[in-house]
């Protein structure tokens, strides 16, 4: 499931490959991604910067 809250912020939920807990952050000049995984659920937060 994908939720587009604003044109610059999108949240995506999906089933994780495993039950391990992890948090991953990465970013570029125009995009930041935060991935949280727990209890077979993965939440990805995409934040766009700039134009």
mmJSON file of the N, C-alpha and C atoms, coordinates in Angstrom:
{"data_MODEL":{"atom_site":{
"group_PDB":["ATOM","ATOM","ATOM","ATOM","ATOM","ATOM","ATOM","ATOM","ATOM","ATOM","ATOM","ATOM","ATOM","ATOM","ATOM","ATOM","ATOM","ATOM","ATOM","ATOM","ATOM","ATOM","ATOM","ATOM","ATOM","ATOM","ATOM","ATOM","ATOM","ATOM","ATOM","ATOM","ATOM","ATOM","ATOM","ATOM","ATOM","ATOM","ATOM","ATOM","ATOM","ATOM","ATOM","ATOM","ATOM","ATOM","ATOM","ATOM","ATOM","ATOM","ATOM","ATOM","ATOM","ATOM","ATOM","ATOM","ATOM","ATOM","ATOM","ATOM","ATOM","ATOM","ATOM","ATOM","ATOM","ATOM","ATOM","ATOM","ATOM","ATOM","ATOM","ATOM","ATOM","ATOM","ATOM","ATOM","ATOM","ATOM","ATOM","ATOM","ATOM","ATOM","ATOM","ATOM","ATOM","ATOM","ATOM","ATOM","ATOM","ATOM","ATOM","ATOM","ATOM","ATOM","ATOM","ATOM","ATOM","ATOM","ATOM","ATOM","ATOM","ATOM","ATOM","ATOM","ATOM","ATOM","ATOM","ATOM","ATOM","ATOM","ATOM","ATOM","ATOM","ATOM","ATOM","ATOM","ATOM","ATOM","ATOM","ATOM","ATOM","ATOM","ATOM","ATOM","ATOM","ATOM","ATOM","ATOM","ATOM","ATOM","ATOM","ATOM","ATOM","ATOM","ATOM","ATOM","ATOM","ATOM","ATOM","ATOM","ATOM","ATOM","ATOM","ATOM","ATOM","ATOM","ATOM","ATOM","ATOM","ATOM","ATOM","ATOM","ATOM"],
"id":[1,2,3,4,5,6,7,8,9,10,11,12,13,14,15,16,17,18,19,20,21,22,23,24,25,26,27,28,29,30,31,32,33,34,35,36,37,38,39,40,41,42,43,44,45,46,47,48,49,50,51,52,53,54,55,56,57,58,59,60,61,62,63,64,65,66,67,68,69,70,71,72,73,74,75,76,77,78,79,80,81,82,83,84,85,86,87,88,89,90,91,92,93,94,95,96,97,98,99,100,101,102,103,104,105,106,107,108,109,110,111,112,113,114,115,116,117,118,119,120,121,122,123,124,125,126,127,128,129,130,131,132,133,134,135,136,137,138,139,140,141,142,143,144,145,146,147,148,149,150,151,152,153],
"type_symbol":["N","C","C","N","C","C","N","C","C","N","C","C","N","C","C","N","C","C","N","C","C","N","C","C","N","C","C","N","C","C","N","C","C","N","C","C","N","C","C","N","C","C","N","C","C","N","C","C","N","C","C","N","C","C","N","C","C","N","C","C","N","C","C","N","C","C","N","C","C","N","C","C","N","C","C","N","C","C","N","C","C","N","C","C","N","C","C","N","C","C","N","C","C","N","C","C","N","C","C","N","C","C","N","C","C","N","C","C","N","C","C","N","C","C","N","C","C","N","C","C","N","C","C","N","C","C","N","C","C","N","C","C","N","C","C","N","C","C","N","C","C","N","C","C","N","C","C","N","C","C","N","C","C"],
"label_atom_id":["N","CA","C","N","CA","C","N","CA","C","N","CA","C","N","CA","C","N","CA","C","N","CA","C","N","CA","C","N","CA","C","N","CA","C","N","CA","C","N","CA","C","N","CA","C","N","CA","C","N","CA","C","N","CA","C","N","CA","C","N","CA","C","N","CA","C","N","CA","C","N","CA","C","N","CA","C","N","CA","C","N","CA","C","N","CA","C","N","CA","C","N","CA","C","N","CA","C","N","CA","C","N","CA","C","N","CA","C","N","CA","C","N","CA","C","N","CA","C","N","CA","C","N","CA","C","N","CA","C","N","CA","C","N","CA","C","N","CA","C","N","CA","C","N","CA","C","N","CA","C","N","CA","C","N","CA","C","N","CA","C","N","CA","C","N","CA","C","N","CA","C","N","CA","C","N","CA","C"],
"label_alt_id":[null,null,null,null,null,null,null,null,null,null,null,null,null,null,null,null,null,null,null,null,null,null,null,null,null,null,null,null,null,null,null,null,null,null,null,null,null,null,null,null,null,null,null,null,null,null,null,null,null,null,null,null,null,null,null,null,null,null,null,null,null,null,null,null,null,null,null,null,null,null,null,null,null,null,null,null,null,null,null,null,null,null,null,null,null,null,null,null,null,null,null,null,null,null,null,null,null,null,null,null,null,null,null,null,null,null,null,null,null,null,null,null,null,null,null,null,null,null,null,null,null,null,null,null,null,null,null,null,null,null,null,null,null,null,null,null,null,null,null,null,null,null,null,null,null,null,null,null,null,null,null,null,null],
"label_comp_id":["UNK","UNK","UNK","UNK","UNK","UNK","UNK","UNK","UNK","UNK","UNK","UNK","UNK","UNK","UNK","UNK","UNK","UNK","UNK","UNK","UNK","UNK","UNK","UNK","UNK","UNK","UNK","UNK","UNK","UNK","UNK","UNK","UNK","UNK","UNK","UNK","UNK","UNK","UNK","UNK","UNK","UNK","UNK","UNK","UNK","UNK","UNK","UNK","UNK","UNK","UNK","UNK","UNK","UNK","UNK","UNK","UNK","UNK","UNK","UNK","UNK","UNK","UNK","UNK","UNK","UNK","UNK","UNK","UNK","UNK","UNK","UNK","UNK","UNK","UNK","UNK","UNK","UNK","UNK","UNK","UNK","UNK","UNK","UNK","UNK","UNK","UNK","UNK","UNK","UNK","UNK","UNK","UNK","UNK","UNK","UNK","UNK","UNK","UNK","UNK","UNK","UNK","UNK","UNK","UNK","UNK","UNK","UNK","UNK","UNK","UNK","UNK","UNK","UNK","UNK","UNK","UNK","UNK","UNK","UNK","UNK","UNK","UNK","UNK","UNK","UNK","UNK","UNK","UNK","UNK","UNK","UNK","UNK","UNK","UNK","UNK","UNK","UNK","UNK","UNK","UNK","UNK","UNK","UNK","UNK","UNK","UNK","UNK","UNK","UNK","UNK","UNK","UNK"],
"label_asym_id":["A","A","A","A","A","A","A","A","A","A","A","A","A","A","A","A","A","A","A","A","A","A","A","A","A","A","A","A","A","A","A","A","A","A","A","A","A","A","A","A","A","A","A","A","A","A","A","A","A","A","A","A","A","A","A","A","A","A","A","A","A","A","A","A","A","A","A","A","A","A","A","A","A","A","A","A","A","A","A","A","A","A","A","A","A","A","A","A","A","A","A","A","A","A","A","A","A","A","A","A","A","A","A","A","A","A","A","A","A","A","A","A","A","A","A","A","A","A","A","A","A","A","A","A","A","A","A","A","A","A","A","A","A","A","A","A","A","A","A","A","A","A","A","A","A","A","A","A","A","A","A","A","A"],
"label_entity_id":["1","1","1","1","1","1","1","1","1","1","1","1","1","1","1","1","1","1","1","1","1","1","1","1","1","1","1","1","1","1","1","1","1","1","1","1","1","1","1","1","1","1","1","1","1","1","1","1","1","1","1","1","1","1","1","1","1","1","1","1","1","1","1","1","1","1","1","1","1","1","1","1","1","1","1","1","1","1","1","1","1","1","1","1","1","1","1","1","1","1","1","1","1","1","1","1","1","1","1","1","1","1","1","1","1","1","1","1","1","1","1","1","1","1","1","1","1","1","1","1","1","1","1","1","1","1","1","1","1","1","1","1","1","1","1","1","1","1","1","1","1","1","1","1","1","1","1","1","1","1","1","1","1"],
"label_seq_id":[1,1,1,2,2,2,3,3,3,4,4,4,5,5,5,6,6,6,7,7,7,8,8,8,9,9,9,10,10,10,11,11,11,12,12,12,13,13,13,14,14,14,15,15,15,16,16,16,17,17,17,18,18,18,19,19,19,20,20,20,21,21,21,22,22,22,23,23,23,24,24,24,25,25,25,26,26,26,27,27,27,28,28,28,29,29,29,30,30,30,31,31,31,32,32,32,33,33,33,34,34,34,35,35,35,36,36,36,37,37,37,38,38,38,39,39,39,40,40,40,41,41,41,42,42,42,43,43,43,44,44,44,45,45,45,46,46,46,47,47,47,48,48,48,49,49,49,50,50,50,51,51,51],
"pdbx_PDB_ins_code":[null,null,null,null,null,null,null,null,null,null,null,null,null,null,null,null,null,null,null,null,null,null,null,null,null,null,null,null,null,null,null,null,null,null,null,null,null,null,null,null,null,null,null,null,null,null,null,null,null,null,null,null,null,null,null,null,null,null,null,null,null,null,null,null,null,null,null,null,null,null,null,null,null,null,null,null,null,null,null,null,null,null,null,null,null,null,null,null,null,null,null,null,null,null,null,null,null,null,null,null,null,null,null,null,null,null,null,null,null,null,null,null,null,null,null,null,null,null,null,null,null,null,null,null,null,null,null,null,null,null,null,null,null,null,null,null,null,null,null,null,null,null,null,null,null,null,null,null,null,null,null,null,null],
"Cartn_x":[0.841,0.0,0.895,0.529,1.301,0.412,0.916,0.228,1.055,0.465,1.134,0.523,1.236,0.711,0.82,1.942,2.157,2.935,3.094,3.912,5.364,5.816,7.201,7.359,6.266,6.346,5.453,6.065,5.343,5.733,4.751,4.984,4.463,5.273,4.903,5.027,4.009,3.995,4.047,4.837,4.888,5.382,5.213,5.679,7.197,7.83,9.287,9.687,10.922,11.433,11.692,12.003,12.284,11.731,11.879,11.348,12.38,13.568,14.622,14.259,14.642,14.383,15.567,15.316,16.396,15.871,16.777,16.475,17.607,17.252,18.237,17.867,18.854,18.665,19.647,19.156,20.027,19.483,20.347,19.885,20.81,20.212,20.938,20.578,20.964,20.688,19.184,18.422,16.99,16.054,16.574,15.712,16.301,15.458,15.838,14.922,15.502,14.721,15.02,13.964,14.071,13.305,13.948,13.331,13.353,12.172,12.026,11.406,11.988,11.468,11.318,10.142,9.884,8.643,8.64,7.491,6.897,7.746,7.338,6.656,6.864,6.313,7.456,7.46,8.477,7.782,8.274,7.742,8.845,8.568,9.53,8.967,9.796,9.397,10.299,9.7,10.417,10.124,11.175,11.024,11.85,11.17,11.814,12.2,13.396,13.905,14.082,13.853,14.105,13.046,13.421,12.471,12.709],
"Cartn_y":[-1.16,0.0,1.234,2.224,3.462,4.645,5.487,6.715,7.9,8.766,10.0,11.114,11.551,12.558,13.961,14.273,15.539,15.199,16.134,15.834,15.481,15.871,15.618,14.469,13.862,12.821,11.647,10.463,9.241,8.163,7.401,6.293,5.022,3.972,2.688,1.584,0.756,-0.401,-1.663,-2.645,-3.913,-5.005,-6.25,-7.395,-7.483,-7.72,-7.843,-9.279,-9.449,-10.777,-11.633,-10.995,-11.751,-11.005,-11.579,-10.962,-10.126,-9.999,-9.223,-7.744,-7.061,-5.639,-4.881,-3.901,-3.043,-1.674,-0.712,0.634,1.065,1.514,1.952,3.358,4.246,5.607,5.841,6.447,6.838,8.132,8.91,10.143,10.583,11.273,11.904,13.386,14.1,15.535,15.817,14.949,15.206,14.212,13.158,12.126,11.556,11.427,10.756,9.546,8.416,7.197,6.653,6.341,5.712,4.402,3.303,1.989,1.39,1.079,0.414,-0.946,-1.968,-3.315,-3.967,-4.541,-5.24,-6.106,-7.272,-8.179,-8.434,-8.75,-9.061,-7.888,-6.667,-5.474,-4.512,-3.936,-2.954,-1.638,-0.56,0.777,1.597,2.139,2.976,4.39,5.368,6.772,7.466,8.008,8.713,10.203,11.012,12.462,13.11,13.867,14.53,15.945,16.381,17.713,18.463,19.727,20.549,20.405,20.8,20.793,19.646],
"Cartn_z":[0.0,0.0,0.0,-0.776,-0.889,-0.517,0.359,0.738,0.274,-0.525,-0.935,-0.108,0.914,1.827,1.257,0.641,-0.057,-1.319,-2.239,-3.418,-3.071,-1.876,-1.479,-0.496,-0.035,0.98,0.624,0.514,0.188,1.187,1.658,2.583,1.939,1.965,1.369,2.414,2.51,3.398,2.546,2.977,2.265,3.201,2.779,3.577,3.484,4.631,4.666,4.348,3.92,3.569,4.807,5.938,7.152,8.362,9.543,10.757,11.497,10.955,11.622,11.633,12.702,12.83,12.26,11.421,10.946,10.543,10.508,10.062,9.136,7.954,6.966,6.518,6.504,5.997,4.864,3.813,2.714,2.117,1.531,0.926,-0.2,-1.137,-2.226,-2.187,-3.173,-3.212,-3.275,-3.929,-4.13,-3.44,-2.816,-2.256,-0.973,0.055,1.293,1.464,1.838,2.036,3.425,4.162,5.462,5.386,5.721,5.692,7.085,7.61,8.902,8.67,9.258,9.089,10.454,10.712,11.966,11.79,12.43,12.442,11.055,10.095,8.715,8.0,8.491,7.864,7.587,6.4,6.036,5.695,6.263,6.024,5.378,4.202,3.494,3.411,3.779,3.73,2.708,1.669,0.617,0.758,0.869,0.966,-0.137,-0.986,-2.109,-1.727,-2.121,-1.838,-3.143,-3.117,-4.292,-5.353,-6.574,-7.689,-8.633],
"occupancy":[1.0,1.0,1.0,1.0,1.0,1.0,1.0,1.0,1.0,1.0,1.0,1.0,1.0,1.0,1.0,1.0,1.0,1.0,1.0,1.0,1.0,1.0,1.0,1.0,1.0,1.0,1.0,1.0,1.0,1.0,1.0,1.0,1.0,1.0,1.0,1.0,1.0,1.0,1.0,1.0,1.0,1.0,1.0,1.0,1.0,1.0,1.0,1.0,1.0,1.0,1.0,1.0,1.0,1.0,1.0,1.0,1.0,1.0,1.0,1.0,1.0,1.0,1.0,1.0,1.0,1.0,1.0,1.0,1.0,1.0,1.0,1.0,1.0,1.0,1.0,1.0,1.0,1.0,1.0,1.0,1.0,1.0,1.0,1.0,1.0,1.0,1.0,1.0,1.0,1.0,1.0,1.0,1.0,1.0,1.0,1.0,1.0,1.0,1.0,1.0,1.0,1.0,1.0,1.0,1.0,1.0,1.0,1.0,1.0,1.0,1.0,1.0,1.0,1.0,1.0,1.0,1.0,1.0,1.0,1.0,1.0,1.0,1.0,1.0,1.0,1.0,1.0,1.0,1.0,1.0,1.0,1.0,1.0,1.0,1.0,1.0,1.0,1.0,1.0,1.0,1.0,1.0,1.0,1.0,1.0,1.0,1.0,1.0,1.0,1.0,1.0,1.0,1.0],
"B_iso_or_equiv":[0.0,0.0,0.0,0.0,0.0,0.0,0.0,0.0,0.0,0.0,0.0,0.0,0.0,0.0,0.0,0.0,0.0,0.0,0.0,0.0,0.0,0.0,0.0,0.0,0.0,0.0,0.0,0.0,0.0,0.0,0.0,0.0,0.0,0.0,0.0,0.0,0.0,0.0,0.0,0.0,0.0,0.0,0.0,0.0,0.0,0.0,0.0,0.0,0.0,0.0,0.0,0.0,0.0,0.0,0.0,0.0,0.0,0.0,0.0,0.0,0.0,0.0,0.0,0.0,0.0,0.0,0.0,0.0,0.0,0.0,0.0,0.0,0.0,0.0,0.0,0.0,0.0,0.0,0.0,0.0,0.0,0.0,0.0,0.0,0.0,0.0,0.0,0.0,0.0,0.0,0.0,0.0,0.0,0.0,0.0,0.0,0.0,0.0,0.0,0.0,0.0,0.0,0.0,0.0,0.0,0.0,0.0,0.0,0.0,0.0,0.0,0.0,0.0,0.0,0.0,0.0,0.0,0.0,0.0,0.0,0.0,0.0,0.0,0.0,0.0,0.0,0.0,0.0,0.0,0.0,0.0,0.0,0.0,0.0,0.0,0.0,0.0,0.0,0.0,0.0,0.0,0.0,0.0,0.0,0.0,0.0,0.0,0.0,0.0,0.0,0.0,0.0,0.0],
"pdbx_formal_charge":[null,null,null,null,null,null,null,null,null,null,null,null,null,null,null,null,null,null,null,null,null,null,null,null,null,null,null,null,null,null,null,null,null,null,null,null,null,null,null,null,null,null,null,null,null,null,null,null,null,null,null,null,null,null,null,null,null,null,null,null,null,null,null,null,null,null,null,null,null,null,null,null,null,null,null,null,null,null,null,null,null,null,null,null,null,null,null,null,null,null,null,null,null,null,null,null,null,null,null,null,null,null,null,null,null,null,null,null,null,null,null,null,null,null,null,null,null,null,null,null,null,null,null,null,null,null,null,null,null,null,null,null,null,null,null,null,null,null,null,null,null,null,null,null,null,null,null,null,null,null,null,null,null],
"auth_seq_id":[1,1,1,2,2,2,3,3,3,4,4,4,5,5,5,6,6,6,7,7,7,8,8,8,9,9,9,10,10,10,11,11,11,12,12,12,13,13,13,14,14,14,15,15,15,16,16,16,17,17,17,18,18,18,19,19,19,20,20,20,21,21,21,22,22,22,23,23,23,24,24,24,25,25,25,26,26,26,27,27,27,28,28,28,29,29,29,30,30,30,31,31,31,32,32,32,33,33,33,34,34,34,35,35,35,36,36,36,37,37,37,38,38,38,39,39,39,40,40,40,41,41,41,42,42,42,43,43,43,44,44,44,45,45,45,46,46,46,47,47,47,48,48,48,49,49,49,50,50,50,51,51,51],
"auth_comp_id":["UNK","UNK","UNK","UNK","UNK","UNK","UNK","UNK","UNK","UNK","UNK","UNK","UNK","UNK","UNK","UNK","UNK","UNK","UNK","UNK","UNK","UNK","UNK","UNK","UNK","UNK","UNK","UNK","UNK","UNK","UNK","UNK","UNK","UNK","UNK","UNK","UNK","UNK","UNK","UNK","UNK","UNK","UNK","UNK","UNK","UNK","UNK","UNK","UNK","UNK","UNK","UNK","UNK","UNK","UNK","UNK","UNK","UNK","UNK","UNK","UNK","UNK","UNK","UNK","UNK","UNK","UNK","UNK","UNK","UNK","UNK","UNK","UNK","UNK","UNK","UNK","UNK","UNK","UNK","UNK","UNK","UNK","UNK","UNK","UNK","UNK","UNK","UNK","UNK","UNK","UNK","UNK","UNK","UNK","UNK","UNK","UNK","UNK","UNK","UNK","UNK","UNK","UNK","UNK","UNK","UNK","UNK","UNK","UNK","UNK","UNK","UNK","UNK","UNK","UNK","UNK","UNK","UNK","UNK","UNK","UNK","UNK","UNK","UNK","UNK","UNK","UNK","UNK","UNK","UNK","UNK","UNK","UNK","UNK","UNK","UNK","UNK","UNK","UNK","UNK","UNK","UNK","UNK","UNK","UNK","UNK","UNK","UNK","UNK","UNK","UNK","UNK","UNK"],
"auth_asym_id":["A","A","A","A","A","A","A","A","A","A","A","A","A","A","A","A","A","A","A","A","A","A","A","A","A","A","A","A","A","A","A","A","A","A","A","A","A","A","A","A","A","A","A","A","A","A","A","A","A","A","A","A","A","A","A","A","A","A","A","A","A","A","A","A","A","A","A","A","A","A","A","A","A","A","A","A","A","A","A","A","A","A","A","A","A","A","A","A","A","A","A","A","A","A","A","A","A","A","A","A","A","A","A","A","A","A","A","A","A","A","A","A","A","A","A","A","A","A","A","A","A","A","A","A","A","A","A","A","A","A","A","A","A","A","A","A","A","A","A","A","A","A","A","A","A","A","A","A","A","A","A","A","A"],
"auth_atom_id":["N","CA","C","N","CA","C","N","CA","C","N","CA","C","N","CA","C","N","CA","C","N","CA","C","N","CA","C","N","CA","C","N","CA","C","N","CA","C","N","CA","C","N","CA","C","N","CA","C","N","CA","C","N","CA","C","N","CA","C","N","CA","C","N","CA","C","N","CA","C","N","CA","C","N","CA","C","N","CA","C","N","CA","C","N","CA","C","N","CA","C","N","CA","C","N","CA","C","N","CA","C","N","CA","C","N","CA","C","N","CA","C","N","CA","C","N","CA","C","N","CA","C","N","CA","C","N","CA","C","N","CA","C","N","CA","C","N","CA","C","N","CA","C","N","CA","C","N","CA","C","N","CA","C","N","CA","C","N","CA","C","N","CA","C","N","CA","C","N","CA","C","N","CA","C","N","CA","C"],
"pdbx_PDB_model_num":[1,1,1,1,1,1,1,1,1,1,1,1,1,1,1,1,1,1,1,1,1,1,1,1,1,1,1,1,1,1,1,1,1,1,1,1,1,1,1,1,1,1,1,1,1,1,1,1,1,1,1,1,1,1,1,1,1,1,1,1,1,1,1,1,1,1,1,1,1,1,1,1,1,1,1,1,1,1,1,1,1,1,1,1,1,1,1,1,1,1,1,1,1,1,1,1,1,1,1,1,1,1,1,1,1,1,1,1,1,1,1,1,1,1,1,1,1,1,1,1,1,1,1,1,1,1,1,1,1,1,1,1,1,1,1,1,1,1,1,1,1,1,1,1,1,1,1,1,1,1,1,1,1]
}}}
